[in-house]
Amino acid sequence: MFIQFAIDLYQKNLLFKNELFIAKKEKVKEQREIIPIDLKKIIVPILNIIGSKDDLVSPKSSLPTSDSVAIKDKKTIDFIGTYWIMYKL
C-alpha cells in the first residue's frame, strides 16, 4: 500500500492533477463510492511547514501545495533545517 501511495503521489503526481481518488466510507464495501480529490474544494485552513534543508521532501516540491488550494486561510512556514529538527520542536 505504501509503495502505491509513493508512486501515485511522488512519481505520477496524481494529487495535483486531480486524479487521486478516495473511497467514501460505506457499511458495505461493494457500495463504496469513488471520489476524486480536488484541492480547489478544500475548505479547512492549511499550514504548510517546510524544512529549507530537508533531504526527504524538497522544499520546492512542497511550495505548490499552498498555491493549489482555494482557501484563503493558509500559511507557509519555512524552518531552516530538516524535517528532523521540526519533529524535535
C-alpha positions in Angstrom: 0.0 0.0 0.0 2.8 2.4 0.8 4.6 1.7 -2.4 1.4 2.5 -4.4 1.0 5.7 -2.3 4.5 6.8 -3.1 4.1 6.0 -6.8 0.7 7.9 -7.0 1.9 11.0 -5.1 5.5 11.3 -5.9 6.0 9.8 -9.3 2.7 10.3 -11.0 1.7 13.5 -9.1 -1.9 12.4 -9.1 -3.0 14.7 -6.3 -2.1 17.9 -8.2 -3.6 16.5 -11.4 -6.9 15.9 -9.6 -6.5 12.2 -10.5 -6.2 10.8 -7.0 -9.3 9.1 -5.6 -10.6 8.1 -2.2 -13.4 5.7 -1.4 -16.4 7.2 0.5 -16.8 5.0 3.7 -19.9 2.9 3.5 -21.0 -0.1 5.5 -20.8 -2.5 2.6 -17.5 -2.5 0.7 -19.2 -3.1 -2.6 -21.3 0.1 -2.3 -18.4 2.4 -1.8 -18.4 5.5 -4.0 -15.1 6.5 -5.5 -14.5 10.3 -5.2 -11.7 12.3 -6.8 -9.7 14.6 -4.5 -10.0 18.2 -5.8 -7.6 20.6 -4.0 -9.6 23.6 -5.0 -12.5 22.3 -2.9 -10.5 22.2 0.4 -12.3 24.4 2.9 -10.2 23.9 6.0 -7.2 26.2 7.0 -3.9 24.9 5.7 -0.5 25.1 7.5 2.4 24.1 5.2 5.6 23.6 7.2 8.8 23.3 5.1 12.3 22.5 6.1 14.6 24.5 3.9 17.4 21.9 4.1 15.1 18.9 4.1 16.5 15.9 2.1 13.4 13.8 2.4 10.9 16.2 0.7 12.4 19.0 -1.4 11.2 22.5 -0.2 10.4 23.5 -3.8 8.1 20.5 -4.2 6.2 21.5 -1.0 5.5 25.1 -2.0 2.8 24.4 -4.7 0.6 22.8 -2.0 -0.4 26.2 -0.7 -1.0 27.6 -4.2 -3.2 24.7 -5.2 -5.9 25.1 -2.6 -8.6 27.7 -2.9 -8.9 28.5 0.8 -7.5 31.9 1.8 -6.7 30.9 5.3 -3.3 29.3 4.6 0.2 29.9 5.7 3.6 28.5 4.8 6.4 28.4 7.4 9.9 27.8 6.3 12.2 26.4 9.0 16.0 26.5 8.5 16.8 22.8 8.8 15.4 19.4 8.0 12.2 17.5 8.9 14.0 16.0 11.9 14.6 19.4 13.5 10.9 20.3 13.1 10.0 16.9 14.6 12.0 17.7 17.8 10.2 21.0 18.3 
